[in-house]
Amino acid sequence: MNLTEWPLLVVADHHKDEFEKERLGELIQQLKKDNITVIPSINIEHIVDLCASQRDISGVLIDINMNASRASILEAVVALRKRFPRLNIFILAEKSSAEELPTEILESTNGFYWLDDDTVTFMAGRLSHLIKEYAESNYGPFFKGLVNYVDEFKYAWHTPGHMGGEGFKKSPAGTAFYNFFGENTLRSDLSISVPDLGSLLDHSGPIGDSEKFASDTFNSDQTYYILNGTSTVNQVIWRSQVSRDDLALVDRNCHKSLNYAMVITNAKPMYMMPRRNALGIIGPVKMSEMTEMTSLHKKSASPIISEEELGKDIVMSALTNSTYDGLAYNVRKVKKELGNHVNYMHFDEAWYAYARFHPIYDGFYGMTPDENKEHPPVFTSHSTHKLLNAFSQGSMLHIKNGDKEAIVPDEFNEAYMMHASTSPNYPMIASLDVSTKMMHDNGVQMSHDNILDAIELRQKMVRIQKEFLQKGEWFFGMWQPTEYKGEAFESVTKDTLAENQDAWVLQPNAKWHGFEDLEEDFILLDPIKLTFTTPGVEADGTYTENGIPAGIVADYLMNKGIVTEKTDTYSFLMLHSFGTSKGKQGELLSALLNFKKDYDNNTSLEVVFPNLLEESDKYQGMGLKDLCDAMHHFYKENNFLAEMQKAFENLPEQTMKPADAYEQVVRKNVEYTYLEDMMNKIPAVMIVPYPPGIPVMMGGEILNDASKAVYNYLSILEKYENTFPGYEKDIHGVERDIVDGKIKYKTLCIKETNLGE
Ligand SMILES: *Cc1c(COP(=O)(O)O)cnc(C)c1O
């Protein structure tokens, strides 16, 4: 551990008597000798901001006789302590003045030093010691072990073969890599043959300590680090409990990794259908889809569940929490409803790992504290890398046992190991450890700041929109509540909105969300998931005269270096994460205002999207508004949103389990079939258009008259791609051929012959 990386802020100024000035100078010299970096400051008012922007500051040493009023020093010390509970705060004073120091200062500090009495070596020694303690307290169990190991052991004789990076230096190509990633990254790329650091596969040593620390931090009973993303977390969870022909109840709005989980476990899925609103935004599953009665109906209606199987338990349920658009369930209620008739519950919280760290989410996440213990074991999956801070693929799996059953670690670990490499990536483990430590130490503050900033942006958007509307002009909207307790949303103070959960719980009768039959106190909108709306459809789904498809806005933003998280037909999603700065907010707002200008002026596509003109001559001579008009009219003419709605509403008939459909792929009993020939065929793989990322068909479901809506919808997408070159849709399960200059969709379908064997 390098102490120079943990500077001490010394707040003092020039107006000193000679003696004190000299002593202070000597003290600073001594600190430097002890390897402490000193940052001098003469401004007491700025110390909170400085410490907030430079989080490696290990302590603040304040000269109480500096040229500032006692009141301002007191105020700064109290503010500093409030904002940074663990930071070292030291006061330099004279012994004679000790009695007049206010108790608030005494209470808020970690140490007093008497310039006229203590020796310089004593003061520097104490400070160094406390700084070291503080520095060490910032390392989680595994990261600390890793840093110490890397500091001590330079000569490796074990894998990875590059041996701490040395191997890379044997060629220019490798040297370029070494120089880019740096010595520490490569030296910390260790292997499981380092016993000091414990084992990920056995959850022992510092790695095991780190997982236990994560378990406390995220309020689980057991936590496992998983290095291959939540895609693998989901598969491990299912693998651990679900076996051949087990019944499962799955949110149709689930990530494709869950569909794969069904394939590898050979499960028989029944689906819970999410709502959608007129904008096409996917809503939550209705509570009525989660009741035991509905499950009984689903069982008896399922073509793949036989008469004899009707009495079988539902082994696993899975819900996406929150949805992509930030809608989270009242988990305590879900646990009562689903928990009374399924054996294990799974909440896929890939985008929601921070929920534990702010009261606004209380009750709305899988590991939430709950007095009711009468529930089956609950699993959650977190993509730590998605919204916390970890290397990509760093994820966590949490388990909360109820009174009904406790997951047995050794049994569970079989499933864990089935999906784990025996060569785990140590820097990634370190990043999970650090992520946990960050949330443990600062998660509440970080979340609160982030929520406040997100609310500020939401309110700004409303104000700008209202200003334009007053002038009879258009602007982008925000998909969010329009008021809180009778007051306009943008007039409520940020703090009120950040502190009151009920400001974000969807009111059944509110118009803005567009969902029908909402339950009371059941769904929460996460303030940090920002859905921007573009003109084009009314809340009831009727198309307006003019419209701005969100895909065009997203492209425009992309050209300005702003990447949206997800783009729907008339809305797009931005995430306000810990990494979002005020500067980024400003850039986004100005880009949106520029879009408006370019749209209103119908700026030539040659200026706005030069690449698009290279793609096709179709766009020659068009302006930005022309392009929006053309696309909007396409959507309108083809009744796109309604057709999409229909395609997702009716589940196609299952003819076999997803696993059996995949088996046909393995047996090579499949062939690519063009969409136009796909009626009455059975895709062997799922078809998932992005967005919204919900399967319109799962492998093994048949495209027949009952599911004609899916055919119609895919046909519109194909036509869209042919009408707007350069705007290819992203559809899992669909490949493309160009036939006579036209795009034709094709999908792997099961050959009719061997079926039914
Ligand atoms: C992204 C995502 C996953 C997969 O997570 P990775 O960490 O990318 O593997 C699973 N479920 C949901 C809901 C997701 O959004």
PDBQT file of the ligand as one rigid body, heavy atoms in Angstrom, charges set to zero:
ROOT
HETATM    1  C1  LIG A 801     -28.009  -7.527 -19.103  1.00  0.00    +0.000 C 
HETATM    2  C2  LIG A 801     -28.984  -8.420 -18.499  1.00  0.00    +0.000 A 
HETATM    3  C3  LIG A 801     -28.654  -9.731 -18.154  1.00  0.00    +0.000 A 
HETATM    4  C4  LIG A 801     -27.324 -10.313 -18.497  1.00  0.00    +0.000 C 
HETATM    5  O1  LIG A 801     -26.321  -9.710 -17.797  1.00  0.00    +0.000 OA
HETATM    6  P1  LIG A 801     -24.806  -9.757 -18.244  1.00  0.00    +0.000 P 
HETATM    7  O2  LIG A 801     -24.116  -9.314 -17.015  1.00  0.00    +0.000 OA
HETATM    8  O3  LIG A 801     -24.668  -8.836 -19.411  1.00  0.00    +0.000 OA
HETATM    9  O4  LIG A 801     -24.475 -11.156 -18.627  1.00  0.00    +0.000 OA
HETATM   10  C5  LIG A 801     -29.587 -10.489 -17.523  1.00  0.00    +0.000 A 
HETATM   11  N1  LIG A 801     -30.810 -10.020 -17.241  1.00  0.00    +0.000 NA
HETATM   12  C6  LIG A 801     -31.173  -8.771 -17.555  1.00  0.00    +0.000 A 
HETATM   13  C7  LIG A 801     -32.549  -8.290 -17.201  1.00  0.00    +0.000 C 
HETATM   14  C8  LIG A 801     -30.282  -7.935 -18.212  1.00  0.00    +0.000 A 
HETATM   15  O5  LIG A 801     -30.652  -6.714 -18.554  1.00  0.00    +0.000 OA
ENDROOT
TORSDOF 0
